[in-house]
Each structure stands twice: as structure tokens, then as C-alpha cells.
Amino acid sequence: MLERLTAADARRWAVVARAAFAARRAEIDALNVFPVPDGDTGTNLYLTFDAALDAVRSRHEQRGILGGATLEQECTSLGEAMLLTARGNSGVILSQLVRGFAEAVAESGAESADGVLVAEALARASERAWKAVTHPVEGTILSVSRAAAEAAAGLTGLGEVTEAALRGASEALALTPAQLPVLEAAGVVDAGGAGYVLLLEALARVAHEDGPALPPGAVAFGDDSSLRRRPDWAPHGAVVQPTEGEGAPARGEAIGGAGGPAYEVMYLLADSDEDRIETLKHTLDALGDSLLVVGGPDLWNVHVHVDDAGAAIEAGIHAGRPYRVRVTHFGDQAGRRPASDVAVVACAAGPGLAAVFTDAGAHVVESGPGRRASAGQLLEAARDAHALSVILLPNDRDTLLAAQAAASAGEQEGIDIAVVRSRTAVQGLAAMAVFDPTLPAQRNLPEMISSASATRHGAVTIASKDALTSAGECRRGDVLGIVGGDVAVVGQDLLEVAREVMGRLLSSGGELVTIVAGEDAPHGLADDLARWVEDVHRDAEVSLIDGGQPHYPLLLGVE
């Protein structure tokens, strides 16, 4: 149990929270019926948080404080970044919760936060969020944040503060259907509130030192199946809104026939002042609903739902200098899609791999261990592809969730993004090999998915620390052979381990062998392995690629 929250703990909290948002994104989307039933709250929370962490990392790298920032710097940087990256109503409110927490930490001047300070920060977070909403409503994330703060008030220990906040938030979330008729009618709890509960659960996990990640089944949602009739989550019998095709309303169709504004308008506003901001608030409030104007004194984030998007933007022009303007129609956006046919966006961990994917016609996003692509970067690449349909190759198990979030966000913008579940570069290469740009996505997808899934994969790497693996104990510097994502061999010699891995991959046959050499691969290693394959498995065709990827001297594939 931690007694105080340090800067390193705060970084860990952020990473665990991002993992939770990624894992439960689709389930929170399914709860989303208020203020607009557009099924994007989970996606917006994840994208907001993911992009903000990316921005904080870049900022700290530029300042030379990456990994060494103070608690105040970590919290303040995240709060500032989320103001810029906030997506949707839920993302803006989440940014204010983080901002309020950061303000309390900054004002304390403490190098670490004890339970009393964390309780005060949770109270400030709730206060900031309530002030941000022009017409606050009970039964939303606001009610959940207030309940968390009230439950933690007066407590001193970090563990008991985080436990009480989580318990208070969970109980308040379960009550949201009774507070908001639209939730009761749909049989769901509030989506934004569910997201805040995840954030608090991540904090409690860190405070209790329960490990760096949230495995399936460990978070408040219970298990991976759904939220349907979870007594520990929604004692009033709340269930998930059915997905489309199962009796759910279509995207943009209100529950119970209730209408609403047609557009969501968001922009950042600079070169303004408090007087003009107040005028802007009154103007936008008269135009629509779900109004949020947060930030200041130099930059504001504006969010509103309106029927006249042009008038909302014009109001911003009168108030200052709007930029990053985003207008989203809540209905079907198919008519606004680009005109070209199909494109592929592929992640690549090294320059050689990037060149291979580029030569094959893919739009490449740099991504690999230590600096994996965010959902925002993948979405941006999909936009830049200017295609009716985009096929996304994450080529990494840990990038798969980001790819799925990018696909969901693309749907909101009218971009059809399909994800091939390529968990390694060799699976991505196999999928790319069968891609035909003259065929539509629906013709390409089955072939690409089949080719990727049929590719057995392995790798060779060097242990960075002593550990217990599925193949036994290893010491720092040992050579590890990986088969299908699990450590299968522990040895001392790169070539010997590579032969053992390749032998296992070829044990059930194979026609095409791919060997991708990394930046740390000794000269001749890939060639020696290729000659061994040709001698032992004469029917296999061997393809050598100088991939240049870090951390893995060899990536191996068998089709």
C-alpha cells in the first residue's frame, strides 16, 4: 500500500487509466444515450486521454525531463494537454476533472501527495467539472465525481481515500438511471460516469500497488462479456443498450423519439478575453445545448450541440480566433466521405519495414516498442489516405486496441476503417502481400485477414532483466526465443535460439519463411538462419528483410 503518490505513481496511474479506457471503450460506447445517443463516449474518453499522454511525452522530451518530471509538472502538463486533445462532451468534462486535480496539487507545492491532498484534489476536480457545464444535470459524470469527492472527504490514508472515492463513485453511477429518465428508459448507467469510475479504479490499483496493468475481469465492469445485469455495477437491473442490428437505435436516432441538435461543434479559441467569452457563452447557449467553454486565460476549448453549425463558428470568430474547428453530424455521414476507393495504413517499427510497406502501397505510421502509435496518429493517417475505405494493420499486439479505437472514431467522421488483427510485423507483411488496390475493401479484407491469421510468428530478443518466463528462469542478457507471443526458449546464442524457434514454427510445415533482421542483429545472423532453413526445409522459400526494428534482432514468420 502506498502512503504517498509520487510523480512516478502519477505516470503509472495515467498509463493504467489509458489501458482501462482502451479495454472498456466499446462497452462505454454502448452505454452512451445522453446527451446524444451517438455511441462515442468511450471512444472519446480513450482518444482524449491517449492523445494527451502522447502530447505530455513529447513536451517532456523537448524539455529534457522525460521520466524525471515532478508531480506538479506531470499533473499540470496532463491537464493542459487534455484541454487541447478533448473530444466530445465527455472528453471536455474529463479534461476539467484532470485540470481541477492538477490545480490542487500545484497549489500545495508538495513533491508527493498524501491521502488528504488526493481527497482535496478530487474535490477540486468535481468543483471544476460542475463549473464547466452551463446547465449541469444530475445523473451524469458530474454526480459521480461529486459522490467520489464527498466519500473521500475527511479521510487521511491514501488507500482509504482511493477506496472510498471509488466506492462512492460506483454507488452514484448505479443510481444514475433513477436520476435521468433517458437512462432508465434505455436501461443503462451514465456512460461518462462509467468512464470516471474507471479512472478512479486505476488510481486505487496504483495506490494498492496491484500491478502495472488492468487484466480482463479486474476492472469495475466485471468481465469482458458485457455490462448486462451486473448486480455489482447496476443494482437496479441496468443493462447495456443493444448494439445496432439488435434493436438499438441507429447512430444519431434519439431514444424514445426525442430529438436534438444535428451537429456537434468543437474548436479551440485564442486571442479572446473574459468579457468576450461571456458573450460567446450566451450566444452559444441560445443556439443549442451541451455547451462547454473551458480553459483560459490564453486558450479556451469550446463545445456545443447546435442545428446551425455556421452560426456557432461565427460566434467564435466574433469572440477571438477559432482554430482546430471540428463539426460532426450526428446522423449518417456517408455522403461526406472521400471519393477514392481503398487504402492501407500500416504500422512499422523500423525504417526497413517502413520501406517495404511503402513500396507495397501502404501509408506508414512509425510505431514500435517504446513509442507505439496512438489512436489519434492512426486516425490522422486514415484521414490523410483520402479513401472511401481504409484497412489498418497495427502489426503489434499492444497497438491493436489503439487501432480499434481509431476505427470507431473514424466511423464518427464518415471514414470506413477496418482493422486486420495483425499482431506482428510478419503477419502485417503477409496481409499486405495479398492486398489488391483494384478491389474494394470488402473483397480485400477476407484475403488479408486469412493471410495474417495463417502466418505463424516468432521472434528472438535479449532479456533486459532477470525474470521468470514460461520457458523457465532467465537472466539479464540471455537470448529469448518467442513463439506465438510467448517465451519458448531461453539460451545463450542468437543463432541457436533462432534455429529452435524456426524449427517450432516449421514443425507443421510451411511454404514461405520470412526473416526480418533488426537494428541490433549481428552481421550475417539472418543469412546464417536462412541457409539453415534452406538446408533443413528444402521446400520452403525464404524471404530476407532488413527491417531495422529495435529490441528484436530477428522477427520470424512462416506461411
Summary of the structure (lengths in Angstrom):
residues: 559
radius of gyration: 25.0
end to end distance: 48.1
largest distance: 79.1
contacts: 2057
relative contact order: 0.08
helix: 49%
strand: 18%
